[in-house]
């Protein structure tokens, strides 16, 4: 069976260390992915890490996205925070602006926004918080695309507000039969077999069904595939996903505008 020529974005969550603590191999992943969701200091990341990640991404032609989250360093942004929508919007603006400053110093810009962790999952259904994040992106730069789960309140509201929406699927996460991510505390929620993850990535890129956690066939249509940078064996998994996509005639290309040529900024 032949398939039409196609391409897909490959993204990963990067810059998620803090101070002396490191998480994942950002340097290796920035040679594989086409888009980098960079932590902005609230769930992870600090100024040194943010600048270094932006400079490396810019040098390698990787598009930079702001990965915004709850103000929850201790919980790595994976705990729901019942923050008032007005405060949440300000937190998101703050994070985008901080990362954009380092991206500008590296000679490029933040090109899209992706929520992180518990915020990502909350705004699948939490209308008020979804509206707050939409309002923040519109206030900062309505030209920024936003990345999220297909069928989420977040993407629906973003589209209604005139933002460019990009649907995302996850190579290394299990899905419920409704197309939601299985909570991390549930056995089988995170996939660790590189061959399985790569095979699922190819199927999702083609719009073919994969198995939900309960075995139900599920079709996930997306323009960007995420491989988590903090998973064990993340680099090997990302390489296998990249190679499998290419071997099946699926090119890799960022969904956002190409970054500006790299020039080191002056302080």
Buried (B, 14 or more C-beta within 10 A) or exposed (E): EEEEEBBBBBBBBBBBBBEEEEBBBBEBBBBBBBBBBBBBBBBBBBEEBBBBBBBBBBBBBBBBBBBBBBBBBEBBBBEBBEBEBEEBBBBBBBBBBBBBBBBBBBBBBBBBBBBBBBBBBBBBEBEEBBBBBBBBBBEBBEEBBBBBBBBBBBBBBBEEBEBBBBBBBBBBBBBBEEBBBBEEEEEEBBBEEBEBBBBBBBBBBBEEEBBBBEEEEBEBEBBBBBBBBBBEEBBEBBBBBBEBBEEBBBEBBBBBEEBBEBEEBEE
